[in-house]
């Protein structure tokens, strides 16, 4: 075995081995539990914020990019 492969073998032994933690086990440490549930729902609600903002902004840009060539179209747009 070469010196380089010995070093790599030593490094692989130093890596921690994490165990799989279930949600039920993790929830034992949260008190009060209702705050964890509120936090989950708040994170789900905030996940929709940026895509909705992007959609609304694209609609505004689409309307602002419409070509207005005469006064009749401008008056229809401003009503």
Helices and strands as residue ranges (DSSP letters): H 3-14, H 23-26, G 27-29, H 33-64, H 71-78
